[in-house]
Amino acid sequence: MRLCTQCGAPVRDADDFCGNCGTYLGWAAEPPAPQASADAAEERPGPVLPGRPEARRPLPSALDDEVVVGPPCPACGVANPPGRRFCRRCATPLRPGVSEARGRQARRRWRWRGDTSRWLRRLVAFAAGAVLLLAAIAFYPTALALVEDVRDKTSTPVAVGPTSTTATAEVPGHPAAAAVDGLSNRYWGATAVGDAVEFGFATPYRLLSVVVHTGAGVEERAFTGQARVAAMDMVVITADGGSRTVPLPLADRVGPQRVDTAVSGVVRIRLVVRAAAGQAQGRHIALGEVEFFRRP
């Protein structure tokens, strides 16, 4: 038995490599003694470059006189005593399971790092999606209004008639229904400022515009013969129960006057008289005709 010069582990005399650290043991062999020479005494030692001798890796051989019982080397087939980590002839690792386990551990660490980056990418994607969702929620009303406005401007308005008409007050012979009968010589006669007329519709629709004819007729004499509506509030009631008030300022002149609107889900419209022109003793307020237009 001898000791490994690298790690100090005991090794056999016939071993070429240390079983503990795999160090080649041939470097520890004693160099042969130089033969005496007659001219040696006369020769002076000269400088020698330092270096380590290069020796060939020994090939497996059957010259080992000692019988060793143990697992064979997977590379050269030489038997090795139990407990060795490296082959005594070729230094092949005898416990590949250790290196495989270390490789698996390293791969697990690498996969873990990959999983971390994947989860980070997913987190970033989730955050970006959340930001887009919040932006969509925040800007949805504006975007919807823009889309509706484009549809309104590219659509051809269609007239829609009410299915019911009521009023808070009316002059005899001039009922509220006369304001939507399509005749220019008939009108709704309101008794005073503050009176209102309400129209109901069968199905909800999007109101695009309202056309109002103020006064008792289209001729100047008939128009100036009675007081005329000068301003109204249009209260729009929608299917969801909401309401919206749209002021309708009107000029004191003969002919139709159009006011554009953009209200969806309309089911009822109430017109409230807020001002009148041409009022005098014995006169009532005339509202000649009202027309409603929807989007197809």
Buried (B, 14 or more C-beta within 10 A) or exposed (E): EEEBEBEEBEBBEEBBBBBBBBBBBEEBEEEEEEEEEEEEEEEEEEEEEEEEEEEEEEEBEEEBEEEBEBEEBEBBEBBBEEEBBBBBBBBBBBEEEEEEEEEEEEEEEEEEEEEEEEEEEEEEEEEEEEEEEEEEEEEEEEEEEEEBEEBBEEEEBEEBEBEEBBBBBBBEEBBBBBBBBEEBEBBBBBBEBEBBBBBBBEEBBBBBBBBBBBBBBBEEEBBBBBBBBBBBBBBBBBBEEEEEEBEBEBEBEBEEBEBEBBBBBBBBBBBBBBBBBBBEEEBBBBBBBBBBBBBE
